[in-house]
Amino acid sequence: MRKTATTQRAGRIPAQAGPRDVAGVESEMGNPTSSVSSASTGPGTDAESVIPGAGPAARPGERPTVRLREDGPEEQPRYAPEWLELREPADADARSLDLLDPLRIRLANLPGKAGVTVHDLGCGTGSMGRWLAPRLDGPQHWVLHDRDPYLLHFAAVASARVAADGSRVTVETRRGDVGRLTPDALAGADLVTASALLDVLTREEIETLAAACTGAGCPALLTLSVAGRVDFSPSDPMDTEIAEAFNAHQRRSGLLGPDAVTVACEAFSELGATVRLNPSAWRLGPAESALTAQWLRGWVGAAVEQRPELRERADRYLRARLEACEAGELSVTVHHTDLLALSRPTGGAA
């Protein structure tokens, strides 16, 4: 049964920042990027027709997803807020509710704490906080990490303000590299969260993340990692070929893509954490046609970037899929996995 989204929205995320949007935050986090290109709506696999974050980067040699290392102050954001806003309802429906009970038990047993501090890594526009904060009791302080000040601004402005029991939720933002976290960076953390992050990390980065979380003794809820499987209704003979090329694209440059959850399980388990997994699939039907169309462009575009010889057939495939999507005749299940790692507490919690 499809879950009903109850994501709390403190404010709509605008497509572009304007004077009223950035007033009062420039002194805290720098001057945000003030424009993001709009996506074309025509068919085809050209990267320029895909909202940044939904498909391959437009510039040759760049990673197709968000960069987590600081390569220079002028680097452009890899995720556009339009893409993050478009996918937020599907993300909220997909995340596993079954992992929340063991998480609540751990947080309830924190010794001598009147509230919890949550570090959200690669927070984007803050959708994880809007989903999770209203599902947890007690006062919460969220520390939002991202390398893009533009997205950090939106995350702060549109954050959840009230917990499940009416307690206050506060936020702060930190710009930086979440691929090099240390236990010291997570000092005082009671929970680490991330969404759609693991699959854009390398093995070394996941091991660093696991070491930081277990070193700080805090649980980690890491949601919506791609599983490498996609189901279509109706199916097409080319579905598997495109999926295999896409998965190969995700593994480029040492990234883990669909192997990330397995590596994360191993990394956390070797450090003494108890790991639980649950499926968290996007289930996209006619009501999600806008998201499906953008996802299709990015999915096929990445496959073609990986295997250019597919372009002619892939263009026909994409055109047919977009027409079916527009007609309300296409359903897609994009499989993801949520991971909860319960590290051994360092402060005497049960």
N, C-alpha and C positions, 0 to 999 in steps of 0.2 A: 504494500500500500504506500502511496506517495505521501511523504510527510508534508505538513503545512508549514510554510516558512513563517517564523515569528521574529525575524531579524529586526532589532530596534534601530531606527534611523533617526539620528539627532538632527540631520539636515541633509538636503540633497547635495551630491557631489557635482559641482559644475564641470562642464567640459573644458573650460579654460578659466584661468585665474584672471580676475579684473581688479581694479583698484580697491574695491570694497572687500574683495576676498583676501587680499594679502595685507591689508592694513593691520598693524599691531603684531604681526608675526615675523616681519623681516628682521627685527633686532634679535629674535630668538634663534632663527635657523637660517638666516641669509635670505637673499632675494630669490624667490622661487622662479623656476622656468615659467614663462607666461603664455606659452602657446604650444599646442599639440596639433599635428596635422589631422584633418578629418579623413575618414576612409572612403574610398570610392565604393560604389555599390554595384559596379558592373562585374560580370563573370570574368574568370581568368585566374592564373596563379601568380601574377606579378605581385611581388612583395609590397609594392606601393598601394595595392588595393586592400591591404589588410591593416586593421588597427594595430599599432605597435603593441606587442605582447601576445597577439593572437597567432602570429606566424613569424616567419624568418625575418631577421633584420634586413633593412633595405640596403645597407652598405656592405660590400664584400668583405669577408674576413671577420665580421663581428659575430659575437655569440647571438643565437636567435632568441634568447630570453634574457632576463635581467642579469646584468653583471653584478657580482657581489664583491669584486675587488676594485680598489680605487686606481683607475688608470689615468686620471687627470681631471682637473676641475671642469673642463669643457665638455666632458662626455655627456651625450644626450640620454635621457631616461629610456629604458627599455620597455616599460609598461606605460601605456596611455591610460588616464583615468576613465576614458570612455569604455575601454575594454574591461577594466576592473569593475565598473558599475554594471556593465552588461551581464557579466557572469555572476555577480553577487547573489541574486536570487537562486540560481541553480546550485551554487556552492552551499548556500544555507540549507536548501532541501537535501543536499547529498551528504553532508557531514554526519558522522555516526553519533547518534544519541546514546548508544549502548556503552560507549566509553566514558560517559560523564559520571555514572554512578561510582565506579572505582576512583575516579579523580576526585569527586566530592568527598568521599571517605578519607582520602589522603589529606586533602586540604582541611577537613574538619578536625583532623588529629594534630594539626600544627601546634606545637607547645607555645603557650604564652603569646599568642598572636591575636590582635583584634581585627585583623584584615589580612588580605593577601596582596602580594606584589607580583604582577605578571609581566614578563618580558615577551613581546610579540616581535619576532624576527622577520625581516622582509615584509613589513606590515602593509605596504602598498597604501591604499586609501582607508585601511582600518577595518575591513569587513570581518575579520576574525573577532575583534573586540565587540563589534556590534552584534555578532551572533552569540558569543560565549558569555560576555559579562552579564546579560540579563538572565542567564541560566545558572549562575552561581550566586549563593547567598553571601552576605557580609560585605563590608567595605572593601573596595578594590582600588589599587593604583596600577595603572597600565603604563609600561615603559615601551614606547613604540620605536622600533629600530628600522631604518631604511637608509639607503644612500642617496635617495632622491628627495630634496627638500620640498619640491612641488607636491609630491604624494604625501609627505609627512604633514604638510599643512592641512590637506583635506582630511587625513586621518584624525588629526587633533580636533578640527572643527566639527566633524560629523561623528565623533565618538559617542558611545553609550554613556549615559550619565547616572543610571540607576540600576542597581543589582536586582536579583530576583525577589529579595525581601524588602526592597525599598531603600537599601543602604546606598551611600554615595559612591560613585565611581569617578576617579580622577585620572588624568593622563599627563604624561610628559613625552617629548620626542627627543631622539638621539640619532644624529646622522652618522653613519659609519659602516664598516665592513663586517657583515655578519658571518663571513666566511673565515674570520680569524678570531672568533670568540675565545675568551679564557674564563676559567672559573671566577677570576677577580671581576670580570665585566658583569658577571651574574651574581655578584655578592648581594645577599638579601633577597634574591628571587625565590618565590614560592612555587612558580610555575613558568615554564617556557612554552610558548606556542609559535606555530608557523603554519602557513597555508600555501600549498602549491610551491613548496620550496625545495624539498629533498631532491627532486628529479633534475634540478638545475645545478646541483652540487657535484663535486668530484668525490672520490673515495676519501681522500685526505681531508676534505672539508667536512664530510659527514663524521669522520672519526674525531675531528677537532670539536664539532658540535656535541657529539656524545660525551667526550671527555669533559667539556665545559659543564654540561648539565649534570653529569654524575659527580663531578668534582664539587659542584655547588649543592649537591644532594637534593635537587628539585626535579619533579616530574616534567615530562615533555609531552605535549599533545601536538602532533605534527600531522596535519590533515591534507587530503586531496592530492596525494602523490600519484602520478599516472601509473597505471598498471600495464599499459601496452596492449590493451584489448579494446576493441570497438565493435559494437553490434548494430547493424542497420536493419530496418524493416521498411520497405522490401530490401533484400540483399542484392548485391551486384557482384559479378565474377571478379571485378577489380578491387573489391574492398580489401582483401587480404594483401594484395600486392602493394597497395598504397600504405596500409598499416605497417607492413614490414619496412618499407622505405622510410616512413616517418620515425619508427623506433630506431632505425640506424642513424637517422639525423640527430635524434636526441642523445645518442651516445658519442657524438663527435667531440673532439677536443678533450677527451677524458671525462666528460659528464656521464652520469649514471643513468639518466632517463628512467625507463621502466625497471631497471635493476636496483634503484635507489632504496626501496623499502627493504629488500633482502639485506643489502649492505648495512642499512641502519639497524635492523634487527640484530645482526651479528655484532655491530660495534657497541650497542647499548648492552647486549647480553654479556659480552666479554668483560664489561666493566661492572657487572653485578646487578644490572637493572632487570626488572620484570617487564616483558614487552607483550602488549596485546594489540592485535590487528582486527580491523573491521572494514568491510567494503563500504565505499562511499561514491557510488556511481552517479554521474549526471544522467538523468532520464529526460531527454529532450523530445517534445512532440510539437504539434502545431502552435501551441501557446508560446513556445520558446523559439520561434522561427528566426528571429533576429540574431539570437545567440548562435543558433545552429548554422546560419549562413556565414557568420564571421568565423566560427570555429572551422567549418569546412574549408574556407579559403586558406586559413592558416595551416590546417592539417595537410591538405593537398599541396600547398605551396612548399612546405618543408619536405614532403616526399619528393617533389620535383627538384628541389635544390640538392637533395641527396643523390637522386638518380635522374639527371637531365634527359636521358633517353626516354623517360616516361612522359615528357611534356605534351606531345600531341594527343596521346590517348588520355592523359590526365585532364587536359582541357575539356575534352568531350565528356569525360566522367563528371567533372566538377559542374559543367553546364547543366547536365541532366539532373544531378543531385540538387542544385540550386533551384531548378524549375520545380522539382518535386517538393522541395521545402516551401517554396512560395505558394504552391497549390495546397499545402496542408496534408501532403501525402507521404511524408517522410518522418520516421521516428529513429532516434539515435540514442544508444546507451554508450557513454564514454566511461570506462571503468577506472576508478581510483581506489586508493587504500588509505585509511586513517590509522595512525600508529600512536599508541599511548605507552610511554616508557616510564615506569615507576622506579626511579633511582633510590638507592639506599639513603635514607635521610641522614644528614650530618648533625642535626640538632636534637636528636632524641625523639622525633615523631614516630608514631606507630606505622 
